[in-house]
Amino acid sequence: MMRADSRLPAGAGLAALAVLAVAGWLLDPRALLACWLAACWFWAGTLMGGLANVWLHNLTGGAWGEAIRAPLLQAARRVPLACLLFLPLLAGVALLYPWAAPGGTALWHETLTAPAFKAWWLARPFFTLRALACLALWSALSWLARRPGLERSPAFSAFALLAYGFSMSVAAFDWIMSLQPEWYSSVFGWLAASGQMLSGLALALGLADREASRRVLPDLGNLLLMYVLVWTYLAYVQFLIIWSADLPHEIAWYLRRSSPGWIAVAWTLLAGHFAAPLLILLSRRAKRAPRLLGMLAWGVLAAHLLDCWWLIVPGAGALSPHWLWLAPLLALALGVLLVPFRKEVSHG
């Protein structure tokens, strides 16, 4: 429950969200929906990625997981609310996705590979059913993960990780890849999940008591470094394979991100999501510095938010980051999900 001292920032965030929603809808409703999707994907993915780290610890053991368990399980309380924020997007499917627009399917057979399968898979009732199933599954997993009998259960954790991986891959295909239905990448689901586990661990590092967990900070820093390298490897492999094949329906995804503005975003991602974390986390001294590791964690979270814009906003037709200003403000407003979080952790 939200405490009295959090009502003011929460109310201000919701008011800002309402003003932005009205202004965005009047000026460019598709851009608004794309930014809303990016913000929702960021929060739901970060919270579920944090839970995935808890489940991973239940399967592997180690002292590192005890330091981040409390903040991540407390954050999991916000998963159902984050999932509810996806629901307005279902009303705007025809506006956001070209395949759902009136007459959109008539163009498929000219541009898509496997058009019959995609026409079946992206039928709007089936799309809506899958979206609701994924949101319900994430909400259920977040609730079950906090049950006393399941919180540390290896069997449940193995099932939850499999369910999370499969459902997040489906959601990544439906919500993000289908913004450009002619495009396809076999590693996209893995790329999305690795980014979420990275941001989930960064959230835990940003909110945990770093002084109390000083002993395991090097282990957490090594785990964060591993996620950074996995995300970078998958992003590079996807780019290398698609660009070297040079097939029109594959390179279309990168062509939409080839304007000077989006290239600048790509370089920023390379610096903030890979180069800077790599250089810092290679230092043993840096991984033992609580304050520096906390600042790095918040920086990684900011870079992951930028990655969500990169994945979604150009696919919705934004040829330059003109509407990018909406995304951080929306994400900030949605951040009221975590306003009372620190007090809850300290009393948890």
C-alpha positions, 0 to 999 in steps of 0.5 A: 500500500502507498504511504502518505509520504509517497502520495505527493510524488505519486500524484504528480507522476500520475498528473504528468502522465495524464497531461502527456497522454492527452497532449500526445493523443491530440498531436500524434497518437501512434507515437504516444502508443509507441512510447507507452509501449516502450515504458511498459515494456521497460517496467514489466521486463525489469520487474520480471527480469529481477524475479528471474534472478531470484529463480536463478539463485534458487537453482544455483545457490550462493551468498550473492542471491541473499543480498538482492532477494528482498528488494526483488521480491518486494518489487515483484508486488508491482508486476500486476500493476505494470501488467495492467498498464499494457491494457490500453495498448490493446485498444490501440492495436489497429493504430499501432500495428500495420498488420491490424490496420484496415486493409493491412493484411492485403499487403502481407502477401507482397512483403512477408515471408510465410504470410499464411502463418503470420496471418494466422498468428497475428489475427487480432483475437488470437493476438489479444488472447496471447497478450492477456495470457502473458500478462496473467502468467506474469502476474501469477508468477510474481504472486507465487514467487512470494508464497512461503512454500514456493519462494525458495523452491528449486522445482517451482523456480525451474518451471517459472524460468521456463515459463518466463522465457517462453512467454517473454519470447512470445511477447517480444515477437507480438509486441515488438517484432510485429511492429515491422511484420516483414522482419524476423530474428531468431535471437530476438527473444533471447536478446530481450530476456537478457536485457531484462535480467540485466536491468532486473539485477541493476534494479536490485543493486540500485535499491539494496543495502550495499553496505550490508551486502559489501561482502558479495558485491564482487559476485554481483558485479561479475554477474552484472558483467556476464549479463552485459556481455551476453546482451552485447553478444546477442545484439552483435550476432543479430546485426552481423547475420542480418547485415551480411545476408543483406535480405530486404525483409531482414535489413528493414529493421536496421534501415528504420534506425539508420537516420542520424538521430537513431544512429546517435542513439545506437552509439549511446547504447554502445557506450552506456549498455556495453563499453562503460559497464565493461570498463568499470566492472573489469576493475576489482576495486570498482566491484568492491566500491558500493557507491560506484556500483550503485551509480553504475546500476542506475546508469545501466537502468537508464541505458536499458530504458533507452534500449526499449525506445530503440527497439520500439519507437522506430518500428512504429514509424518514427524516423528520428527521435523527435518523440523521444521526449515522451518516453522518459517522462512516461517511464518517470510517471510509471516509476511511481510503482516503486515510490514506497519501495525503499521503506518497504525493503527496510521494514521487510 
